[in-house]
Amino acid sequence: MYAPDDNTTTPTGLRGWWASPPRSGLQRIISPWEYRHLRAWAGVRIGSGIVLVGLGAVTLSFGGNDVKTYGWTIAFLALAAAQFSFADWELAIARSGPAEPEPGQTSDQAKVR
């Protein structure tokens, strides 16, 4: 009568894969393999932002003096700003992670600090 049904177990398939590791709020939009390596992916995003800023500078410098040049420059710089913002958000999530236990401590003792 009170036996657990299948709805209370962890979902399987794509939904189960996407739910691990457990995340809350907007952090769920980050894919699991990216969430497990936030600092590395933030570094990749910072690098791509630097490349996009360089492309914007080169486009503005050598593109001429027309609307098309300014449009491409604004597009490159907007994408760079988005990459920098997302990298900053990922680094903030990585910094707010759980405390690592010191040698000889359990994970419960590390959380008390």
Number of C-alpha atoms within 10 A of each C-alpha: 3 4 5 8 7 8 7 7 8 12 13 10 8 8 10 11 14 18 16 15 13 9 14 8 6 7 14 15 11 14 14 18 13 13 20 14 12 21 19 15 18 22 16 14 21 20 16 16 23 17 14 21 20 16 17 24 15 12 19 17 12 9 16 11 10 8 10 12 17 16 14 16 23 16 14 21 20 16 17 24 17 14 21 20 16 16 23 17 15 24 17 13 14 16 12 9 8 10 14 11 13 10 6 7 10 11 13 10 12 13 11 7 6
